[in-house]
Amino acid sequence: MPAARVVAVAPDSPAASTGIRPGDEILTLNGEAVRDVIRYQLQADEPVVELELRRGGLEQLAVVEKPAGTPLGLELDSPVFDRVQTCDNHCPFCFIHQLPKGMRRSLYLQDDDYRLSFLYGNFTTLTRFTESDLERVLNEHLSPLYVSIHATDPDVRSRLLRNRRGATSLRWLAALLDAGVEVHGQVVVCPGINDGDVLDDTLLGVLDRYPQLATVGVVPLGVSDYTSEPEMREHSTEIAGDVVDTVERWQRRFQGAVGRRLVFAADEYYVLAGRPFPVAGDYEGFPQHENGIGMARAFEADVRAALAGEATAGVGPRAGFFAWVDGAPADGYRAPRGGKSPSRAATSNGTVTPTAIVTGQYGAQVLAPLLPLLRAASPAPLRLVPVRNQFSAATSR
Ligand code: SF4
């Protein structure tokens, strides 16, 4: 039976007053074996919550009474208590297959689990999706979800996923959309396979068959030194420019057909193509911010607002479901971000410490135009230090 391990109990919470302790394992909630934090949340919202616990190998019962909707005050060790659904694909562009050996285990997890899609915004290919999954998504209103499309042509899609089921699994996308679920799609572009005419055909397929999609993000594949796929190659400047042109052409077409841009190119494309990012308004609320789409413009807007002493737009990161779920750490499962502003470079004794902003090569291209503004606001000399990724990036980069 799956069990959720308690890692922290909020002081003065209903759970604390019932004597629940870190290390306890929750076996059932109101008689239901809890599979994941989604089911946990539904049961934990009840005014009376009966918990079957295991402590030191012994099982015991705890009953919590509280107003309906009040959190129990527990932090749990994982969002999924049964097994995470792993993928049955063998995508040649898979970034996990391109990792060096010996890194932490969680990096090698090839999840394809609609629950993690709902919880974190992970993309799922739907190749292992079932009728009962659909039923659960609809019954529990698990929306939005994020789906990897890659190509709407069945042959190209199954080739990209290296899975026969890839040819048919987009029927689940149609079923989700028909049922009113909000779905965001993604196309990972592999030059020579699904760019050019195939990308055109994919976006035509979206317009024809899936126009209810909330958005489609078009992102480039990553190629590391550790790839064993000779077919996989990086984007040239020219190919990146072609993708941007295709996406912007389709934005105009989607605007005419469905009244919104619907498709967006990743920031990386604009960097690769040496083109300016679209203006912030063109991102229509930054719905794929966490997928690297509009991040540069949102960041720029936040920096300008912060330097002007105005409230920032607060576009990202989006914690989504975890912003409120009981069972997640206070900051959700994402690392809290933030940090010291340049003005903190001045120490208490009045001396200023030169400051370096250490960033990746793409990040440097986003930050460089903001440097004059940051320098004007900083009491300390400020410099940008782009760092080349020698750990996993292709040697040609
Ligand atoms: S579906 Fe995702 S995790 Fe699975 S092989 Fe493809 S890229 Fe890798």
Boltz pocket constraint, residues with backbone or C-beta under 6 A from the ligand:
constraints:
  - pocket:
      binder: B
      contacts: [[A, 87], [A, 88], [A, 89], [A, 90], [A, 91], [A, 93], [A, 94], [A, 95], [A, 96], [A, 97], [A, 109], [A, 110], [A, 111], [A, 112], [A, 123], [A, 125], [A, 160], [A, 161]]
      max_distance: 6.0
